[in-house]
Amino acid sequence: MTILVTGTAGFIGYHLAKRLLDEGRSVVGLDSFTPYYDVRLKEARWAQLEGRKGFTGRRINIADKDALFALCDEIQPTRIVHLAAQPGVRYGLENPQSYVDSNLIGFVNMLEAARVVRPEHFVYASTSSVYGANTAMPFAEHHSASHPLSLYAATKRSNELLAHSYAHLFDLPVTGLRFFTVYGPWGRPDMAPFKFCARIFAGDPIDVYNSGHMKRDFTFVGDIVEGVRRVIDHVPVADEGWDSDSPTPDGSGVAPYRVFNIGRGAPVDLMDFIACIEKVTGRKANLNMAPMQPGDVEGTWCDVSALKRAVGYQPTTSLEEGLTQTVAWFREYYKI
């Protein structure tokens, strides 16, 4: 069995590839090393995978259809886990074209490649951001995702709709995962946990948006990877009980299609999160209270009961334990 993992130099992609290799699986990792954040971190993650038994790395941009098709034709993946994307809520205001190239053109290229090589399962990354203007929490998969508040969210919601159409037209089993605020070692520098660590150790002020009145479903990357690993082998089928008169958007009666939330399922106040980082680092943060940023939302919190029922998903890492591991890695990597 060969598993193609895109975005393998990225945060979640790296951890997933490492986990699959630890289990003795054959992994082909794909990444284009875009400079959205420090490429040296991506190179360092990639270096941890290169040379390992079972790993083959390819530097390909998913927007390059010919190169992508040639790779898939060569390796004939049994499973595809598509994590490569242009992330970030605020960056869409600066560089919208990058979202079009990666999250729209690149995603369709991935679906087209899957249509040709026929993997047993196509798993892809969506995001909690698709819930947009919805304020009914905890967010559940059957809630509305029709009012995105950022370009990133709009492209990811389009991925879900495109995936359903391909699942229906070509009987391609597809599962989307709506990730909720993942953190941990080797994390992304553009995300709050990494930023907070960096600024606390540097003695610089931390920008605290919406004056700290924020909640996030902070989820440790190890728990996320365990969930993704289980989903890979949980191939969806059309739901015979699906009702077209009152359809639910997380499944389908006409296609092998599912969408799941994947997070911790327990919101954390931003100020409590900062206090926990202070405790773990042993340093006091200098806080700069700032207004809400365009495209951001005050709170995210997910209902993970569907994923628990489907694959037995159960996050177990406490916030303090997860941040302890994160800070330990940060100290080691940056030699603090």
C-alpha positions, 0 to 999 in steps of 0.5 A: 500500500502506497499513501500519497501525502501532499504538504509533507513539509508542512506542519500536519503533513510532516507529523502524519508522514512520520506516524505512517512511516513509524507504522511501516507504511510506504509514503510518497511525500509531496511539497512545493516549499512555498515561501508563505512562512520561513522555508527553513522550517519546512526544509528541517521537517523534510530532512527528518523524513528523507532517508527513512525507510519507506519514504519517497519525497517529491518537490512538486506544486499541485498547480502543475497538473502535468507533473502531478499526473506523472507522479500519480501515474508512476506511484499509483497510490492506494490512498491519498491524503491531500493536506497541501494548501495555502493556509491563513485567514489574513493572508488572503487580503494580501495575496488572493491569487495564492489561494486560487492557485493552490486551493482551487486549481491545485485541488481540482488537479488533485481530484482529477489525478484521483479520478484517473488513478482510482485510490481506495480513499481520498482524504483532504483537509478542510477547516473550521473556518468554513463555519464563518458567520455561524455562531451556534456552538459547538460547531457540528457538521450539519450546521450551515457553512454557507457564509464564509468570512475569509477567502481561505474559508471560501476556497475550503468550502468550495473544496467540500462541494467539489469533492462531493461532485467527484464522489458522485460522478466518479464513485470516488470515496472522499472524506473531508476533515475540518481542522480546529486550531492545531498546535504542537512541535514543528508548528506553523510560525503564522499561528498564535501558539508559535508566535506567542512562544517566539515573542515571550522568549524574545521579550517582545509584546504579544498582539492579543486580538479582540482584547483577549475575548477569543476562544479556540479549540486548541488541539494537539497535533498528536491527537489530530494525527491519530484521528487522520490515521484512523480516517485513512482506513475508514472508507465512506459509502453512500448513506442509505438513510440519507433524506433528500427532503431534509439533506444533511451536508456531512454525508450523502445518499448519492455518493461515498462522501463524508465530512468530519470535524476534527479537534479537541471538542473543548474551547479554551479562552485565549487568556487562559491559553496565554497563562498556560504558556507563561506557566510552561515557559516560566516567563511573563508575557507582555500583552498588547491588546488589539482589535479583531482582525478582518476575516477572524471570528471570536470563537471556534469550538467543535462537536467531534461526536460524529468522528468518535462514532465513526472511528473511535476518535478521542483526543487525550492530550491536555493543554499543559501537556501539549504546550510543554512538548511544544515549548520543549521543541521550540527551545531545542530547535531555536537553541534557547 
